[in-house]
Amino acid sequence: MRLFVALEIPSDVRENLAAFLEDLRGWCEPLGDNRVRGVRPENLHVTLKFIGEVAAARLNAIRNALSAVHALAPLELRFRGLGFFPDAKHPTTLWTGLEAPAKLIELAGDIDRALETQGIPREKHAFVPHLTLARFATPVLKEKLCAAIQKNAAREFGSFQAREFHLIESKLKPAGPEYTSFATFPLTPETKH
């Protein structure tokens, strides 16, 4: 099974992002640019940790490790702006920025450390809060497409309060990946009355 840990986003933010992806598709078509692959709106999420392929027998241990990870409070997240990985001159990925408290970076680190106890290697790069919107088949954008994206560089997509994170399976299919949530973990430990 191919697994990752992520934050799900609410429908209003998802709809705003889907509208931008529709704009992106509209900018590409007249240019004959079919090298841009937008993420399907139902698959939009904020990845906190990509786990990769693991045996199904390890699922319970992974769930148990993640159940020990918490934040002290829900996280206020705001999606705003656009950018490229690795950079605008050689783009392979288009993303929207995520304005979030430092606690989100701490959460990603805590998840990384918890999963390391299960033999899952830690991330080699620092966690950069973002949400992937599209990937480019070649790292060269047509000038008009780049200009259209730059005009939307400060676009607002909405905000929400994250109260949980998820362990998700990714099945790679010809039409694109299909995601199934295996477990949901509250960010704040439940208090007993």
C-alpha positions as a Markdown table, in Angstrom:
| # | Residue | x | y | z |
|---|---|---|---|---|
| 1 | Met | 0.0 | 0.0 | 0.0 |
| 2 | Arg | 1.1 | 3.5 | -0.8 |
| 3 | Leu | 0.5 | 5.9 | 2.1 |
| 4 | Phe | 0.8 | 9.5 | 3.1 |
| 5 | Val | -0.4 | 11.7 | 6.0 |
| 6 | Ala | -2.3 | 14.9 | 5.1 |
| 7 | Leu | -4.8 | 17.6 | 6.1 |
| 8 | Glu | -8.1 | 17.5 | 4.3 |
| 9 | Ile | -9.4 | 20.9 | 3.1 |
| 10 | Pro | -13.0 | 22.1 | 3.5 |
| 11 | Ser | -15.4 | 22.3 | 0.5 |
| 12 | Asp | -15.4 | 26.1 | 0.3 |
| 13 | Val | -11.6 | 26.3 | -0.1 |
| 14 | Arg | -11.7 | 23.3 | -2.4 |
| 15 | Glu | -14.2 | 25.1 | -4.7 |
| 16 | Asn | -12.0 | 28.2 | -4.8 |
| 17 | Leu | -9.0 | 26.1 | -5.8 |
| 18 | Ala | -11.1 | 24.2 | -8.4 |
| 19 | Ala | -12.2 | 27.5 | -9.9 |
| 20 | Phe | -8.5 | 28.5 | -10.3 |
| 21 | Leu | -7.7 | 25.1 | -11.8 |
| 22 | Glu | -10.5 | 25.7 | -14.3 |
| 23 | Asp | -8.9 | 29.1 | -15.1 |
| 24 | Leu | -5.6 | 27.4 | -15.6 |
| 25 | Arg | -7.1 | 24.9 | -18.0 |
| 26 | Gly | -8.7 | 27.8 | -19.9 |
| 27 | Trp | -5.3 | 29.5 | -20.2 |
| 28 | Cys | -3.6 | 26.4 | -21.5 |
| 29 | Glu | -6.1 | 25.3 | -24.2 |
| 30 | Pro | -5.7 | 28.3 | -26.5 |
| 31 | Leu | -2.0 | 28.0 | -26.2 |
| 32 | Gly | -2.1 | 24.3 | -27.1 |
| 33 | Asp | -0.2 | 23.6 | -23.9 |
| 34 | Asn | -1.1 | 20.1 | -22.8 |
| 35 | Arg | 2.0 | 19.7 | -20.5 |
| 36 | Val | 0.1 | 21.0 | -17.5 |
| 37 | Arg | -1.6 | 18.4 | -15.3 |
| 38 | Gly | -3.9 | 20.0 | -12.7 |
| 39 | Val | -4.7 | 18.1 | -9.6 |
| 40 | Arg | -8.3 | 16.8 | -9.5 |
| 41 | Pro | -10.2 | 19.0 | -7.0 |
| 42 | Glu | -11.3 | 15.9 | -5.0 |
| 43 | Asn | -7.6 | 15.1 | -4.5 |
| 44 | Leu | -6.5 | 18.5 | -3.1 |
| 45 | His | -4.9 | 18.1 | 0.3 |
| 46 | Val | -1.9 | 19.4 | 2.3 |
| 47 | Thr | 0.7 | 16.6 | 2.6 |
| 48 | Leu | 2.4 | 16.5 | 6.0 |
| 49 | Lys | 4.4 | 13.3 | 5.3 |
| 50 | Phe | 4.7 | 11.0 | 2.3 |
| 51 | Ile | 5.2 | 7.5 | 3.6 |
| 52 | Gly | 5.4 | 5.5 | 0.4 |
| 53 | Glu | 4.9 | 1.8 | -0.1 |
| 54 | Val | 4.4 | -0.3 | 3.1 |
| 55 | Ala | 3.1 | -3.8 | 3.7 |
| 56 | Ala | -0.6 | -3.9 | 4.9 |
| 57 | Ala | 0.6 | -5.8 | 8.0 |
| 58 | Arg | 2.3 | -2.6 | 9.2 |
| 59 | Leu | -0.9 | -0.5 | 9.0 |
| 60 | Asn | -1.9 | -0.9 | 12.7 |
| 61 | Ala | 1.6 | 0.0 | 14.0 |
| 62 | Ile | 1.6 | 3.1 | 11.8 |
| 63 | Arg | -1.9 | 4.1 | 13.0 |
| 64 | Asn | -0.7 | 3.6 | 16.6 |
| 65 | Ala | 2.4 | 5.7 | 16.1 |
| 66 | Leu | 0.3 | 8.5 | 14.6 |
| 67 | Ser | -2.4 | 8.4 | 17.3 |
| 68 | Ala | 0.3 | 9.7 | 19.8 |
| 69 | Val | 0.9 | 12.9 | 17.7 |
| 70 | His | -1.0 | 16.0 | 18.9 |
| 71 | Ala | -1.0 | 19.8 | 18.8 |
| 72 | Leu | -2.1 | 21.9 | 21.7 |
| 73 | Ala | -4.9 | 23.6 | 19.7 |
| 74 | Pro | -6.5 | 23.5 | 16.2 |
| 75 | Leu | -4.4 | 25.2 | 13.5 |
| 76 | Glu | -5.6 | 28.3 | 11.6 |
| 77 | Leu | -4.6 | 27.9 | 8.0 |
| 78 | Arg | -4.9 | 30.4 | 5.1 |
| 79 | Phe | -4.4 | 29.5 | 1.4 |
| 80 | Arg | -2.9 | 32.5 | -0.5 |
| 81 | Gly | -0.7 | 33.2 | -3.5 |
| 82 | Leu | 1.0 | 31.0 | -6.1 |
| 83 | Gly | 4.5 | 29.8 | -6.6 |
| 84 | Phe | 6.7 | 27.2 | -8.3 |
| 85 | Phe | 9.0 | 24.4 | -7.3 |
| 86 | Pro | 11.9 | 24.4 | -7.7 |
| 87 | Asp | 11.6 | 28.0 | -9.1 |
| 88 | Ala | 9.8 | 30.1 | -11.8 |
| 89 | Lys | 12.6 | 29.6 | -14.4 |
| 90 | His | 12.4 | 25.8 | -14.3 |
| 91 | Pro | 8.9 | 25.0 | -12.9 |
| 92 | Thr | 7.9 | 21.4 | -12.3 |
| 93 | Thr | 5.1 | 22.1 | -9.8 |
| 94 | Leu | 2.6 | 24.9 | -9.2 |
| 95 | Trp | 1.5 | 25.5 | -5.7 |
| 96 | Thr | -0.6 | 27.8 | -3.5 |
| 97 | Gly | 1.0 | 29.0 | -0.3 |
| 98 | Leu | -0.2 | 28.1 | 3.1 |
| 99 | Glu | 0.0 | 30.8 | 5.8 |
| 100 | Ala | 0.1 | 28.8 | 9.0 |
| 101 | Pro | 1.4 | 29.0 | 12.5 |
| 102 | Ala | 4.8 | 27.5 | 13.3 |
| 103 | Lys | 2.9 | 24.7 | 15.0 |
| 104 | Leu | 2.1 | 23.2 | 11.5 |
| 105 | Ile | 5.8 | 22.8 | 10.9 |
| 106 | Glu | 6.1 | 21.3 | 14.4 |
| 107 | Leu | 3.2 | 18.9 | 13.6 |
| 108 | Ala | 4.9 | 17.7 | 10.4 |
| 109 | Gly | 8.1 | 17.1 | 12.4 |
| 110 | Asp | 6.3 | 15.2 | 15.1 |
| 111 | Ile | 4.7 | 13.0 | 12.5 |
| 112 | Asp | 8.1 | 12.4 | 10.9 |
| 113 | Arg | 9.6 | 11.4 | 14.2 |
| 114 | Ala | 6.6 | 9.2 | 15.2 |
| 115 | Leu | 6.9 | 7.3 | 11.9 |
| 116 | Glu | 10.6 | 6.9 | 12.1 |
| 117 | Thr | 9.9 | 4.6 | 15.1 |
| 118 | Gln | 8.2 | 2.4 | 12.5 |
| 119 | Gly | 11.2 | 2.2 | 10.2 |
| 120 | Ile | 9.9 | 5.0 | 7.9 |
| 121 | Pro | 12.8 | 7.3 | 6.9 |
| 122 | Arg | 12.7 | 10.9 | 8.0 |
| 123 | Glu | 12.3 | 13.6 | 5.4 |
| 124 | Lys | 15.6 | 14.9 | 3.9 |
| 125 | His | 14.2 | 18.4 | 3.3 |
| 126 | Ala | 12.5 | 20.9 | 5.6 |
| 127 | Phe | 8.7 | 20.9 | 5.5 |
| 128 | Val | 7.4 | 23.8 | 3.3 |
| 129 | Pro | 3.7 | 24.5 | 3.9 |
| 130 | His | 1.9 | 24.4 | 0.5 |
| 131 | Leu | -0.7 | 22.7 | -1.5 |
| 132 | Thr | 0.2 | 21.3 | -5.0 |
| 133 | Leu | -2.2 | 22.5 | -7.7 |
| 134 | Ala | -0.5 | 21.3 | -10.9 |
| 135 | Arg | 2.5 | 19.6 | -12.3 |
| 136 | Phe | 4.3 | 20.4 | -15.6 |
| 137 | Ala | 5.5 | 17.6 | -17.9 |
| 138 | Thr | 8.5 | 19.8 | -18.9 |
| 139 | Pro | 10.0 | 22.6 | -16.8 |
| 140 | Val | 9.4 | 25.3 | -19.4 |
| 141 | Leu | 6.2 | 27.4 | -19.5 |
| 142 | Lys | 4.9 | 29.4 | -22.4 |
| 143 | Glu | 5.3 | 33.1 | -21.8 |
| 144 | Lys | 1.5 | 33.8 | -21.9 |
| 145 | Leu | 0.7 | 31.0 | -19.4 |
| 146 | Cys | 3.5 | 32.2 | -17.1 |
| 147 | Ala | 2.1 | 35.8 | -17.3 |
| 148 | Ala | -1.5 | 34.6 | -16.5 |
| 149 | Ile | -0.2 | 32.7 | -13.5 |
| 150 | Gln | 1.8 | 35.7 | -12.3 |
| 151 | Lys | -1.3 | 38.0 | -12.6 |
| 152 | Asn | -2.9 | 35.7 | -10.0 |
| 153 | Ala | 0.2 | 35.5 | -7.7 |
| 154 | Ala | -1.6 | 37.1 | -4.8 |
| 155 | Arg | -5.0 | 35.3 | -5.3 |
| 156 | Glu | -6.8 | 34.3 | -2.1 |
| 157 | Phe | -8.4 | 30.8 | -1.8 |
| 158 | Gly | -9.7 | 30.9 | 1.8 |
| 159 | Ser | -8.9 | 29.8 | 5.3 |
| 160 | Phe | -10.0 | 27.1 | 7.8 |
| 161 | Gln | -9.2 | 25.7 | 11.1 |
| 162 | Ala | -7.6 | 22.3 | 11.0 |
| 163 | Arg | -8.7 | 20.0 | 13.8 |
| 164 | Glu | -7.5 | 16.7 | 12.5 |
| 165 | Phe | -5.1 | 14.9 | 10.2 |
| 166 | His | -5.5 | 11.7 | 8.1 |
| 167 | Leu | -3.6 | 8.6 | 7.1 |
| 168 | Ile | -4.5 | 8.1 | 3.4 |
| 169 | Glu | -3.9 | 5.4 | 0.8 |
| 170 | Ser | -3.0 | 6.4 | -2.7 |
| 171 | Lys | -3.9 | 4.0 | -5.5 |
| 172 | Leu | -2.3 | 4.9 | -8.8 |
| 173 | Lys | -4.8 | 4.5 | -11.6 |
| 174 | Pro | -4.6 | 5.5 | -15.3 |
| 175 | Ala | -7.0 | 8.5 | -14.7 |
| 176 | Gly | -4.9 | 9.7 | -11.8 |
| 177 | Pro | -4.5 | 8.7 | -8.2 |
| 178 | Glu | -7.4 | 7.6 | -6.1 |
| 179 | Tyr | -7.3 | 8.4 | -2.3 |
| 180 | Thr | -8.9 | 6.5 | 0.5 |
| 181 | Ser | -8.7 | 7.7 | 4.1 |
| 182 | Phe | -7.8 | 4.9 | 6.5 |
| 183 | Ala | -7.7 | 6.8 | 9.8 |
| 184 | Thr | -8.4 | 10.2 | 11.2 |
| 185 | Phe | -6.5 | 11.7 | 14.1 |
| 186 | Pro | -7.6 | 14.6 | 16.2 |
| 187 | Leu | -5.0 | 17.4 | 16.6 |
| 188 | Thr | -5.9 | 18.0 | 20.2 |
| 189 | Pro | -6.0 | 15.1 | 22.7 |
| 190 | Glu | -9.5 | 14.4 | 23.8 |
| 191 | Thr | -10.3 | 15.3 | 27.3 |
| 192 | Lys | -12.3 | 13.0 | 29.5 |
| 193 | His | -15.0 | 14.4 | 31.7 |
